[in-house]
């Protein structure tokens, strides 16, 4: 399974911000693209853990998202991450 994320970067050599449109409030950042994607993968795991503890379902990933001025990337997740 993978979530589509949007990466925003103000300058080519600057830090990256990453949002997960399917998971409201789930975001992360990093000094490099690789770091930002690794960090958002962790943010998705923490988000899922919080949602599952509240007995709510975690939103399924979309197959298309609006890049909203950024670039779209896919973040793969371990099987079973989003289930109890």
C-alpha positions in Angstrom: 0.0 0.0 0.0 1.1 3.5 -0.6 -0.1 7.0 0.0 0.2 9.9 -2.4 1.8 12.9 -0.9 2.5 16.5 -2.0 6.1 17.8 -1.7 6.6 21.6 -1.5 9.9 23.3 -1.9 10.5 27.0 -2.1 14.0 26.7 -3.6 15.7 23.8 -5.4 18.3 23.5 -2.7 16.0 24.2 0.3 14.1 22.1 2.7 11.0 20.2 1.7 7.5 20.2 3.3 5.3 17.2 2.7 1.5 16.9 3.2 -0.7 13.8 3.0 -4.0 15.0 1.5 -5.9 11.8 2.4 -4.9 12.2 6.1 -5.9 15.6 7.4 -3.3 17.2 9.6 -0.6 14.6 8.6 2.5 16.4 7.4 6.3 16.4 7.8 9.4 18.1 6.5 13.1 17.5 5.9 16.3 19.2 4.7 16.4 16.9 1.6 13.7 15.2 -0.4 14.8 11.8 0.8 14.7 13.0 4.5 11.3 14.6 4.0 9.8 11.4 2.5 11.3 9.2 5.2 9.9 11.6 7.9 6.4 11.7 6.3 6.4 7.9 6.3 6.9 8.0 10.0 4.3 10.7 10.3 1.8 8.4 8.5 2.6 5.6 10.9 2.0 7.8 13.9 -1.2 9.2 12.5 -2.5 5.7 11.8 -1.6 4.6 15.3 -3.5 7.6 16.8 -6.6 7.0 14.6 -6.7 3.3 15.3 -6.5 3.9 19.1 -9.6 6.0 18.8 -11.3 3.1 17.0 -11.8 5.1 13.9 -10.9 3.8 10.4 -7.9 5.2 8.6 -8.7 6.7 5.2 -7.8 4.6 2.2 -5.2 6.1 -0.1 -6.4 7.9 -3.2 -5.2 7.0 -6.6 -5.0 10.6 -7.7 -4.5 13.9 -5.8 -4.1 17.6 -6.7 -0.5 18.6 -6.5 -1.6 22.1 -5.3 1.6 23.7 -6.6 3.9 20.9 -5.4 5.0 17.6 -6.8 3.2 14.3 -6.1 5.2 11.4 -4.7 4.1 7.9 -3.5 5.1 6.8 0.0 5.1 3.0 0.4 4.0 1.5 3.7 4.5 -1.8 5.4 1.7 -4.3 5.1 -0.5 -4.2 8.2 0.5 -0.7 9.2 -3.1 0.6 9.0 -4.8 -2.3 10.8 -4.9 -3.5 14.3 
